[in-house]
Amino acid sequence: MERKKTPLWDLHKQLGARLIDFGGWDMPVQYAAGTIKEHKAVREAVGLFDVSHMGEVYLRGPNARAQVDRLCSNNVAGAPVGKAVYTLLTRPDGGVVDDCIFYKKADDEFFVIVNASNTGKDLEWFREHVQAPCDVVDVSEETSLIAVQGPKAVAMVDALAGGTLAKLPSFTFVDATVAGVACLAARTGYTGEDGFELACANADAPKLWMALYEAAQPLGGLPIGLGARDSLRLEAKLPLYGNDLDDEHTPLEAGLGWAVKLDGREFFGAPRLREQKAKGLERQLVGFKIAEDQRAIARHGYPVKDGGIVTSGGPGICVGGAIGLAYVPSARAAAGTQLTIDCRGKDIPATVVSGKFYKRS
């Protein structure tokens, strides 16, 4: 089957990207600079990400607010207009359908960005559970999404938007014109850095990308592939669906209790999550670090000898050593706890750490 291509595919080829199959999409895993330089460019300057493979959906209608409240672990429905809210879509048993961001445009209109690998599943979930009058409108095939991330990202995008975006608070959004292109501009991201995610019509995406690229180059900016996207989100301890989140683990076990609002609300999985919260957790997702002198990286699926399994792992490009996430018994989840990870037949010591591996200044 031929891989799907984003509207920016030709530009990626021109920039020397190495393209791989990513969930049926032909996506850049890295460009000529390589993953390490791309990662550091985002930490020190600015990086451009083509995330047009992500899914985009509208929930619209008089019943939209009530339906969103039934679907989401977080209090998306009660957010003010213009707010972007991270939430989980949870199953009746508390497992996670997906994690996503809802953008509240009005009480009767919510824009949702969902994970690329889950677009079909999420659409089916929405259509199965949303009750009329509320329409589920899939705009994934006509929408492009470009992320601009890094310490120089906000000023750069603001200049291209005529000085209209710099004062936009974190996790809010507005309709804006950036480099002459109509966008939904959200101060959100998946890297641990400040910046924007810009949604626009497919036809406008190449123009927007090139304007951003030309503005980024003098600042030390680079286009960023999937390799650095993953290493950046891991340093910021941001979970990845399919690795750290899935049907089998609840948001509470994943350390996402802050995105679960149980008081006075009923949503799919709420009774199970209340029960779990009252009883206490038997397992938890923790961050761990392997010392540099071990020269080992614990990858997804590696067993934790103390009980548990690694869900994500990679080099700590800006924090040193190797880092990762793993589900372990709650008794082994405290910061400073020593773990032993089976790295391809070799026992490697690791230390549980609290909070993010990397936090921007």
Protein Blocks (a to p, Z undefined) as FASTA:
>chain_A
ZZdddfklmmmmmnopacddeehiacdfbdfkommlmmmmmmmmcccddfklpccddded
jklmmmmmmmpmbdfklpcehiacddddddfkopafbdcddddfbfkbccddddfklmmm
mmmmmmmmpccddddddfklmcccdddedjklmmmmmmmnoopmmmpcghiacdddeehi
acddddddjeopacddddddfklmmmmmmmmmmmmmmnopacddfklmmmmmmmnopace
hilgcfkbcfklnopmmmpcfehpacehklmmmmmmmnopabdcddddddfklopacdeh
iacfkgpadfbdcddfkngpadddddddfklmpghiacdddeehiacdddddehjfbdcZ
Z
